Amino acid sequence: MRDEDGYAPIDSYAAIGDGRSSALIAPDGSIDWWCAPCMDAPPLLDRMLDAPNGGRFVLEARELLTVQRHYREASNVLETPVCTTTGTALVTESLNSGPAGRLPWSELARRVEGLEGEVTFDLVYKPGTRAGTCSPWMSDTPNGRVHHAGPVMTMLRYPAHTQITHCDDREVRGHLTLHAGEREVVALLASQDEVLPVPPLEEIDTRIDRSDREWQQWVDDLHCAASRRAEVIRSALALKFLWFSPTGVIAAAVSASLPERIGGDKNWDYRFAWVRDAAYVIKTFLRVGALPDAKAGFSWLMTTIGKHRPGLAPCFTLRGERVDEERFIDVPGYRNSQPVRIGNTATDQLQTCAYGDVLEMASRMLEAGHIFDPTTARLLFELADECADSWMRKDSGFWELEAVQHYTMSKVECWMALRRACELAEAGHITTARLPRWQRERDRILEWIDAHCWDEARQTYVMYAGSDRLDASLMLASRFGLAEARRERLLSTREAIRRELADESGDLLWRYSGMRDCEGTFISCAFWMVEAYGLLGDTEEAGRLFSSLLARVQNDVGLMPEMWDPLTEQGLGNTPQGLSHLALVHAAFAVDGI
């Protein structure tokens, strides 16, 4: 699976998570990415960005023949049956939780069980340099050997009969042999600036199954009427890998700086919370009945927006602060894709489309039976009024571009924002003090879109006013309610986008015109196209397209990255990507016409 430099395909990774961080596991048993103890911390394991020298935690079977991974039913606990020339074994992996939820330390557990014959596993633990900020070192304490990586203390736990062949500041190596009927646990414990507990291996083993039961309980509490329920639940579970339980927010992706084109410079850090993505995830949780998660995310988002008024920043840290200015770090990058970026430049952009995301999310919260508190109602009023003032401004648009334009999608979302604001005011959820003004601006926006963003000759909405380019994000307008006002125009826009932005199969889409040579196709755009067929009446094509996408872009455990290269048939960009999975959920409902 790995190339000559040691990199595994981006789309080959499975994930495990504990509500604070997630680890990415390659099929060969190497954990190549883990930011401990929190997903926005510098990585403790970073082989994905530095295959020769990066941090890793390897449990690899010798003389391997086959690997068949799967998640336990209704769970994020990963099971991997391995078959070797000498026997078979089962590896079960979990980032453990405790009886009251998330543990106050990080506990990455790997259970190995001998099934037939004997299987020998090579064990490697190599702490990373936390993006070049520290030089790992080892200390012997009365309670065990500890590896330090800056402020993070780690301990590798393994059975007594493990053969350790090398141990120093930078690496631990050894091997472990199991016979049929034997069961052992290997674990990596981590804590930052706190006491590091050293629980017995038996307790760690027990917590694997306890964590599994907690995942199952979460799924049992969901309700989902979609005919593709299994796919919906798996993507809902995937979104939980991006969940940051200390605040209730959802990150855009687990990883950072993975390329949108191999060797290219579009290598972004996505371990932050985007207003757009957070709002979409909240609506996704509402659709599947995960009300506590939706409420936590909504409360975090509204509190954070209110904290940073005036204006509406596009993204925040997982703790609700402004994102640091982007910088580069000195590591090779995935398959030598440079630069490797930390932070994000989008934090200071104007994205007027965010007003629509927030007001639409608020409307869905009310539909689910929630009640606004006075502070939230006042903030929504202010955002609606701000949208009425700002919709005529050029912005960076849905795709966060450097070139500011009158992007069509931004205007559509501003129209939706004021439409929702009028509905909220008319129903008595927010004050009606600006209702007449919002009604006039709402109608004015739609007239402006028709006058400036419609290409009569090609019968399509264009990317921005005066442009001849197309934008796949306009597929979302069918969900946003524009189909009620401009159904025929959306139908013809959908067909134009598919003709001009699709790959040869017609199933995958580039984000907008001119991207074919710059990056892969954007997975969520393809699922938005499923929505545009399903919600506009062609559920047969929606179902065909949905099934085709699942077979093509999901990996063996149901996870998806950000992008897909139709030439190499491999994933690109950060993974697992929240936007891809939430788009799948909405598309699954659209297949049923809802």
Order of alpha helices (4+ residues) and beta strands (2+ residues): beta-beta-beta-beta-beta-beta-beta-beta-beta-beta-beta-beta-beta-beta-beta-beta-beta-alpha-alpha-beta-beta-beta-alpha-alpha-beta-beta-beta-alpha-alpha-alpha-alpha-beta-beta-alpha-beta-alpha-alpha-beta-beta-alpha
